[in-house]
Amino acid sequence: MIAREPVNYGSWSNYYRRDDKMSDQIEKNQPISVFISYSHKDESFREELGTHLSILCRQGLISEWNDRKIIPGKKWEEEINAYIEKADLILLLISPDFIASEYCYGIELKKALDRHENNVSKVVPVLIRPVDWQDEPISRIQALPKDATPVSTWSDRDEAWIDVAKGIRTAVSEINKTKYRSIQKHGLLSVSGRLKEDFKQLVKLYKDKSECGGLGTGFKLFDKCTDGIHPSDFVVIAARPMMGKTDFLVNVAAHIGIDLNVPVAFFSMKLPIEQITKKLICLKANINSHYFNKGRFEDSDWPRLTCAAGALHASRIYIDDSPTISIEELRTNVIKLQQDTGLGLIVIDSLHHLSNVQTETDLNKISVFTRSIKALARELKVPILASAQVARGVELKTDKRPTLNDLDIWHSLVEDADVVSLLYYDQIYNNYTERQNIAELILGKNRHGPTGTVEFNYDNAFNLFSEISNNDNEA
């Protein structure tokens, strides 16, 4: 066991704990509008699904629509378009005939995916008959029934549809909670009412003697400049490869998840979970990671290793090392974690590895994507700390310290993020630099305070960032 000083989170506890009043509000919501897209050759499957959804309809949780409900005399294409446009949940009954249908696949699927990617509607594929769909865009979305086993192959079709209905009930619950968050405390608000809340928080911060208004990163000068990481903040650490981006994120996650015992969701598309946990152990045990990987320890290292392992075991850090994950899948995972345990910080390493934009070069699509990251932080009221790449063009400059302009096609980050910091490690370009083991964190944009440079001692063998003491004199 590791003895810890009690930590007072101040006003932060209000942000990462689950709101228990949410369930009461959800019950008052209007039914979720469900659109069913299917091939008419799969009519019997659609009817069976409708039967199993009748309970949700009777409970007032959903209102289900399909093209068989078009009133005679109405233009069927206009009706279908209208119902897709207002659908909260779109169910796609996937089969060989659905994939072969020009209308289902070419029109309805495209509209559904557009709405799903823009977080307007939620799409759930329901696999009803076996089909080779693994390379299709829709295959990246979690499907029903469980393990994407086609309904037609189950020995008991009712069991399959019950599994589908349970999954739809879960999706409906998530949509309701999202709607609740979307309407909560938005629109035209009274300034006097807002001032009352602000002063409550101010008094609490004063009583707690907090060093910053947000969540501390463990780096005092960085926190002094940014006032910590605030709920709904989108904070970016950008750099060229090998500058220490991942290690910097690990240092922050370790402080918040271990030292402060605040829940952290860490998405690592670049490194597997075992490498992230090794970094955390070496960081907390002050062990050279190169020796750790080879099992070369001194007897004196074991107590520190044991303590570090115990601290990590007791921590509230959750790691997802999926090599490809979309922003929609990430959102689903963090919402579930927030509901189950609470959530204080989301870490993404890195933005460029999210499947939505891995090979994207379209400026407008990247801009929509960066806005969606900020929107997620606001929706959950949880800060997002993410790494990003700096364009290789910076390496052609005499002074290779990156600037905001070096974000290139990702310049929309400057507009959407609250803090954009650029990490520079001169040793990568100059082996004989006078600035050995010194990393510079250049605050290029800072909504909460000044811009400038914070210097760190960076020991990549120990995965350790530590602020240089004379920073205090420069602040």
Summary of the structure (lengths in Angstrom):
residues: 475
radius of gyration: 25.1
end to end distance: 37.5
largest distance: 84.5
contacts: 1466
relative contact order: 0.11
helix: 50%
strand: 17%
